[in-house]
Amino acid sequence: MVPAGAAGGAIVKRTGNPVRLRNFDHHVRLDIVANDCFATLQLTDKPLTSRVLRPYDQRTALKANVAAAMVRLAELKKSGPLKVGDLFCGSGTILIEAARTYPHHRWVGFDLNKQAVSGAQQNLQANGVTAVEVFRGNSICLAREWDGLFDRIITNPPFGLRLGKRIHYESFYRELVATLDRLLRPGGMAVVLVMKFGVMRHAILRSSLSLQSFHPVEMNGVRPTIMVLSRKEGDAD
């Protein structure tokens, strides 16, 4: 483990500048993970997690910086316009992060909770995002009219932890993968934040999806994984 004091001392030695905890010119951030130490300059006064306005706030709302990472992994720069969906939009964090960065794509959100649909619409409006459609519906059982229409799906399914509810992960992820499989076009991609990586990986083995990469994250003591999936080219809808 790299001691924080040693890392800070190395920066002082390298720059020749003293440490000031007040009235400083530069805010140096140290992130220490196991034996790795990352030194960066923080350019904003407030944490990036709080950059999304939330008139409607859920207790389980996704952090904005995690949503931004998921959007980046979806490779939205490569082509367009694309049709992109969030199957569990909640308070709309992913849609806000994505749509204001790539407004030329078509954005669609779904949530089973009526209050969440209304709240997501409030949050989208508060953040100046207007070109997004939000529908109420069971994301696992979306109507067949949506089959094969999405180029990308970026979503954060419920973990079943903070809400005090238990999820049977094997059946839930199996149904989720089947839904992703039929909603995505051949060559499409899904970026999904999952609580049980191994269970989700097992679920995709019987589908037309393949795992491209995975990225563990930490959120207030919970350690989910961002999984990047692709639907094989040439598969029949």
C-alpha positions in Angstrom: 0.0 0.0 0.0 1.3 3.5 -0.9 1.1 5.8 2.1 -0.8 9.0 1.3 1.9 11.0 3.0 4.6 9.6 0.9 2.7 10.3 -2.3 2.0 13.9 -1.1 5.7 14.3 -0.3 6.7 13.2 -3.7 4.5 15.8 -5.3 6.0 18.6 -3.1 9.5 17.4 -4.0 8.7 17.3 -7.7 7.0 20.7 -7.9 8.9 22.6 -5.2 5.6 24.1 -4.0 4.5 23.9 -0.3 1.2 22.4 0.8 -1.6 24.8 1.7 -4.9 23.5 2.9 -6.5 26.9 2.4 -6.2 29.5 -0.3 -4.4 27.1 -2.5 -3.7 27.6 -6.2 -4.2 24.0 -7.3 -6.2 21.1 -5.9 -4.3 17.9 -6.3 -6.3 14.7 -5.9 -4.7 11.4 -4.9 -6.5 8.2 -5.5 -4.8 5.2 -4.0 -5.9 1.7 -5.1 -3.9 -1.2 -3.7 -0.3 -0.4 -4.9 -1.3 2.2 -7.5 -1.4 5.9 -6.8 -3.1 8.3 -9.3 -2.4 12.0 -9.0 -4.7 14.4 -10.8 -5.7 18.0 -10.8 -9.3 18.6 -9.7 -10.8 21.4 -11.9 -14.1 21.8 -10.2 -15.1 23.1 -6.8 -17.9 20.7 -6.4 -17.7 16.9 -6.8 -18.7 15.7 -10.2 -21.2 13.4 -8.6 -23.4 16.4 -7.8 -23.4 18.0 -11.3 -26.9 16.7 -12.1 -29.9 18.8 -10.8 -32.5 16.6 -9.1 -35.8 18.1 -8.3 -36.9 14.5 -8.1 -34.4 12.5 -6.1 -34.4 8.8 -5.5 -32.6 7.2 -2.5 -31.0 4.8 -4.9 -30.1 7.3 -7.7 -27.1 6.5 -9.7 -24.0 8.8 -9.3 -23.5 11.1 -12.2 -19.9 10.2 -12.6 -20.7 6.5 -12.9 -23.4 7.3 -15.4 -20.9 9.3 -17.4 -18.4 6.4 -17.4 -21.2 4.1 -18.7 -22.1 6.6 -21.5 -18.4 6.8 -22.5 -18.1 3.0 -22.7 -21.1 2.9 -25.1 -19.0 4.3 -28.0 -21.5 6.9 -29.0 -19.0 9.0 -31.0 -18.4 6.4 -33.7 -21.7 6.8 -35.6 -25.1 8.3 -35.6 -27.8 9.2 -35.2 -28.4 6.1 -33.0 -31.4 5.0 -31.0 -30.4 4.5 -27.4 -32.5 3.3 -24.5 -32.3 3.1 -20.7 -34.6 0.2 -19.5 -34.5 1.3 -15.8 -34.2 5.0 -16.1 -35.2 5.9 -12.5 -34.5 9.5 -11.9 -33.0 9.9 -15.4 -29.3 10.3 -14.5 -28.0 8.2 -17.5 -30.3 9.9 -19.9 -29.2 13.4 -18.6 -25.5 12.6 -18.9 -25.9 11.0 -22.3 -28.4 13.2 -24.0 -26.7 16.5 -23.2 -23.4 15.2 -24.5 -24.8 13.5 -27.6 -28.1 15.4 -28.4 -28.1 14.1 -32.0 -29.0 10.6 -30.9 -32.6 9.5 -30.2 -33.0 8.8 -26.4 -35.7 6.6 -24.9 -36.2 5.8 -21.2 -38.5 3.3 -19.5 -39.5 2.6 -15.9 -42.2 0.6 -14.2 -42.7 3.1 -11.4 -45.1 5.9 -12.4 -43.5 8.3 -9.9 -40.1 7.6 -11.4 -41.3 8.4 -14.9 -42.7 11.7 -13.8 -39.6 12.4 -11.7 -37.3 11.6 -14.6 -39.1 14.0 -16.8 -38.8 16.7 -14.1 -35.1 16.1 -13.9 -34.5 16.1 -17.6 -36.3 19.5 -17.9 -34.3 20.9 -14.9 -31.1 20.0 -16.7 -32.1 21.5 -20.0 -32.6 18.1 -21.7 -35.7 18.0 -23.8 -35.2 15.6 -26.7 -35.8 12.4 -24.6 -38.9 10.2 -24.5 -39.8 8.5 -21.2 -42.4 5.7 -21.0 -43.9 3.7 -18.2 -43.5 0.0 -18.7 -42.0 -3.2 -17.4 -38.6 -3.2 -19.0 -38.2 -7.0 -18.9 -41.5 -7.4 -20.8 -41.4 -4.6 -23.3 -43.8 -4.9 -26.2 -42.5 -6.7 -29.3 -42.8 -3.5 -31.2 -39.5 -2.4 -29.7 -37.6 -5.6 -30.8 -34.5 -4.9 -32.8 -34.8 -1.1 -32.7 -32.0 -0.1 -30.4 -28.4 0.5 -31.4 -27.3 1.0 -27.8 -28.8 0.2 -24.4 -27.3 1.9 -21.3 -28.9 0.9 -18.1 -28.7 0.4 -14.3 -31.0 -2.5 -13.3 -32.0 -2.6 -9.6 -29.6 -4.2 -7.2 -32.2 -5.2 -4.7 -30.1 -4.1 -1.7 -30.7 -0.6 -0.7 -34.4 -0.9 -1.3 -34.5 -3.7 1.2 -35.8 -6.2 -1.4 -34.3 -9.4 -2.5 -33.8 -10.3 -6.2 -33.5 -13.8 -7.5 -30.5 -12.8 -9.6 -30.3 -16.0 -11.8 -33.8 -15.6 -13.1 -33.7 -11.8 -13.2 -30.5 -11.6 -15.2 -31.7 -14.4 -17.5 -34.8 -12.4 -18.3 -32.7 -9.2 -18.7 -30.3 -10.8 -21.1 -33.2 -12.2 -23.2 -34.7 -8.7 -23.3 -31.4 -7.1 -24.4 -30.9 -9.8 -27.0 -34.2 -9.1 -28.7 -34.2 -5.3 -28.3 -30.7 -4.7 -29.8 -30.0 -4.7 -33.4 -27.2 -7.0 -34.7 -24.0 -5.3 -33.9 -25.6 -3.3 -31.2 -24.1 -2.7 -27.7 -25.4 -2.7 -24.1 -23.6 -1.2 -21.1 -25.1 -2.6 -17.9 -24.3 -2.0 -14.3 -24.8 -5.3 -12.5 -24.4 -6.4 -8.9 -23.6 -10.1 -9.6 -20.9 -10.2 -12.3 -20.6 -14.0 -12.4 -24.3 -14.6 -12.6 -24.7 -12.1 -15.4 -21.8 -13.6 -17.3 -23.3 -17.0 -17.1 -26.7 -15.7 -18.3 -25.2 -14.3 -21.5 -23.7 -17.6 -22.6 -27.0 -18.8 -24.0 -27.7 -15.5 -25.9 -26.5 -13.7 -29.0 -24.6 -11.4 -26.7 -20.9 -11.5 -25.9 -18.9 -9.8 -23.2 -16.5 -7.2 -24.6 -15.1 -5.7 -21.3 -16.0 -5.2 -17.6 -15.1 -2.5 -15.2 -15.6 -2.9 -11.4 -16.7 0.3 -9.6 -17.2 1.3 -5.9 -20.3 3.2 -4.8 -20.7 3.9 -1.1 -19.5 0.4 -0.1 -21.3 -1.4 -2.9 -19.1 -2.9 -5.6 -21.0 -3.5 -8.8 -19.5 -4.0 -12.2 -20.1 -2.2 -15.5 -20.4 -4.8 -18.2 -20.0 -3.9 -21.9 -21.9 -6.4 -24.2 -22.3 -6.6 -27.9 -24.9 -8.4 -30.0 -23.3 -10.5 -32.7 -23.5 -9.3 -36.3 -25.8 -11.2 -38.6 -28.0 -12.8 -36.0 -31.7 -13.0 -36.9 -34.1 -10.8 -35.0 
